[in-house]
C-alpha cells in the first residue's frame, strides 16, 4: 500500500478537469485507488465521488493505492498536481 498527501493550492480546488485526470490514471491502473478528505472517502475511478469530496483550495487529500502497480500509479497521480493543474 502506498500513500500520498496533497494540499490543493490553486483555485477553485479539486474541480472537474483535475478529477477527470485523476480518474483517467486510476482507471488504467490495476490498483485500488482511494482518495480521502477528512472523513469523506471516494473511489479514485469515480469522477462523481471525487467531486463530492468538496475539496476547495487549501484542502488536504490523502491518496492511497493498493495493488500490483501502486508505486507507478501514486507517482502518476502526484504528477497530475505537480504539473500545475491543482497544486
Secondary structure in CASP SS format (residue, H / E / C, confidence):
PFRMAT SS
TARGET T0000
AUTHOR 0000-0000-0000
METHOD secondary structure of the structure
MODEL  1
X C 1.00
X E 1.00
X E 1.00
X E 1.00
X E 1.00
X E 1.00
X E 1.00
X C 1.00
X C 1.00
X C 1.00
X C 1.00
X C 1.00
X C 1.00
X C 1.00
X C 1.00
X H 1.00
X H 1.00
X H 1.00
X H 1.00
X H 1.00
X H 1.00
X H 1.00
X H 1.00
X H 1.00
X H 1.00
X H 1.00
X H 1.00
X H 1.00
X C 1.00
X C 1.00
X C 1.00
X E 1.00
X E 1.00
X E 1.00
X E 1.00
X E 1.00
X E 1.00
X C 1.00
X C 1.00
X E 1.00
X E 1.00
X E 1.00
X E 1.00
X C 1.00
X C 1.00
X C 1.00
X H 1.00
X H 1.00
X H 1.00
X H 1.00
X H 1.00
X C 1.00
X C 1.00
X C 1.00
X C 1.00
X C 1.00
X C 1.00
X C 1.00
X C 1.00
X E 1.00
X E 1.00
X E 1.00
X E 1.00
X E 1.00
X E 1.00
X E 1.00
X C 1.00
X C 1.00
X C 1.00
X H 1.00
X H 1.00
X H 1.00
X H 1.00
X H 1.00
X H 1.00
X H 1.00
X H 1.00
X H 1.00
X H 1.00
X H 1.00
X H 1.00
X H 1.00
X C 1.00
X C 1.00
X C 1.00
X C 1.00
X C 1.00
END
